[in-house]
Amino acid sequence: MYEYIRGILKECGDSSAVLESGGLGYIFFVTASTLNALGETGGETSLYVHLLHREDLMELYGFADRAEREVFRKLLSISGIGAKQAHKILSGMDYRRFIEVILADDISGLTSIPGLGKKRAEKIAFELKDKVRTLSSEFPLPAEIQAAPEEAILALEALGFSAMMAQAAVRRGLEEVEDRQNIQAVIRAALRHV
């Protein structure tokens, strides 16, 4: 029904924001990353919208990024995951990192999200893997996340790891090494994440 709403940011809470547009004030539930991207109160901003409409309730969820909204919607497609839990998951982990963790089948990474247990994390990883793969091709991740050296990825694939797992492991390994061009160091760090 709504794609986005542009207006003046009137106030922010821990997990909500009020946006005034056309003389109306809209309260949105927002994730931590969206809250950080909103800027100062009194400034103009826009939020991509997801409207939750039930018989007894209407809630707006706002996202600074269209891709984050799509990840939110993918989470809602899982049986047993409601809007509140999907919002809590994306507040506990940036959606880009969430995509990486899902693609790498990193259950321990998912369970680092507050309130997410192992069984639910396994279910999310299983049900979202294919959906997130198509999503990551539709909304490419930023260059700093994609910048894993091709040689290190090929080396992990030669060891028998899937392409997606190798890419995610190398990206995580890159966070731990100082010299990103030292392929051996990158491979050693990446192997700790597979």
N, C-alpha and C positions, 0 to 999 in steps of 0.2 A: 504494500500500500504506500509506504514512504520509502524513498531512496536515501535522501539525506535532508537535514534541516540546517540552514545557515542562520546565525543570529549572534547576539551579544551574550557572552558568558557572564552570568549574573552571580553565581556562587558555586563553590565546590565543596563536597564532603569527602569522607573516606572512600566511598565507592559510588558517589553520585555527583551529578552536575546539573545545574539549572541553566537552560538556554532560552533567551527571550527572542522570539521571532514573530514579526507581524502583530505585536501587542500581546502575544500569548507567552506564558512561561511554561516550558516543557521540562519535566524532571526526567533525567536519564540515569539508569544504572550504567556505570562505566568501569572498565578494567583499570588496573594500575598503570599500564602503558598508555592508555588513552588519556587518563588523568594527567600524566606527565606531558603529553603532547598538546594539551589544550591551551596552554599559555596563561596569561594574566587575566584576572576577572576584569570586566569592562571592555575587553577586546573582542573583535569579531572572530568567530570560528565556525566550523561546521562539523556535524557528526553524521556518519552513516547510521541508519536506523534499522532496528529490528523491533517490530511491534508484537508483543505477546498479548493475545486476546483470548480470554477464556470467559465462560459464562459470568463469573463473579469478579473478574479482574482484567485490567488493562495496564500493561507496563511497557515502558520504552527502554530499550537497551541501545546505547550509543557507542560508536567506535570511530576512532580517528582515521582508521584505515579500512578500506573495503575488504581487504584480504582477511583481516582479523574477524570481521563480521561473518565471512564465509566459514572460517574455522569454527566460530561459535555455532553457526547453523549446522555444520557437520556434527558437532558434539550433540546437538539437540536430536539428531537423527538416530542416536543410540538409545535403545530401549532402557529406561530407568534413569536417564540423564535429563534432568529438567533445566530450565533456564537459570535457576539460582546456582546449581552445581556447575553448569557450563561456565557461568560468569566467574565463579570461585576458582575454577581450574585456570582460566585465562588471566585471572588476577594473580595467581600464584606462579605463573610462568609466561613470559613473553610468547606470543603466538608463533614467532619465527623459530624460537628455541623448541617450542612444542612440536612443530612440524618436523624439525630435525630428530627429536627424540622418538617420535612415532615412526619415522622412516628407518631409524636405526634399531627398532625393537628394543629400546632401552627402557625396560620396566623400572629399573632402579631410578632412572631419571624422572619418570612419571611419578613414582611414589615420593619423590622429594617435594611434590606439590602438597601443601598442608591439607590434611583431611582426605587424601586419596590413598586408599589401601591397595595391596597387591592384586587382589582379585579384580577389582574395578579397573585398575591400571591395565591389567592383561586384556580385559574385555575391550577397553578403549583402543588399545594398540591393535588388537585383532580386527575390530570393526572399522577402524579409520584408516588403516594402512593404504588401501587402494584409493580411497576417497581423497586422502591428503596428497597422494602422489599426483593425481590429476589436478588438484588444487595448486600444488607447487609449480606445475607447468603453466597454469593459467595466470598465477600471480608469482612471477619469479622472485626468489629471495634476493635481498641486497647483495651487492658484489662482495662485501667483506665476508659474508657467510658462504658464498659460492667459491671463494678464492682458494680452494684446496688444490695443491699441485697435482697435475695429471699423473706424473710418474709415481707418486706415492699411492694414488688410487689404483693404478694399474698393478702395482706390486701387491697390494692387498687382494685384488681380484685374482691374481696369479696364485695366491695362497688358498683360494677357494671361497673367499667371501663374496657375497652378492655386490653388485655395483652400488646399490643404494646404501648398504651397510658400510661398504668401503668409503664412500663419500662422506657419510656422517661421521665415521670414526676419524678420518683424516681432518675434517673440519674441527672436531674436538681436540685432536692432537695438536693442531696449529695454535690453539689457545695456550698450550703449555710450552712451546718452544720459542726461543728468542730469534733464531735464524730460520726463517721460513723457507729458505732455499736449501738448507741442509736436509736432503731427502731422507737419509738414514735416521736422523733425529725425529723427523716428522713421522716416519713409519713406526719407530719404536714407541712414540707417544700414542699414535693411533691404535697400535695393537693392544694397549691397555684399555681401550674402549670397545673392543669387539668380544 
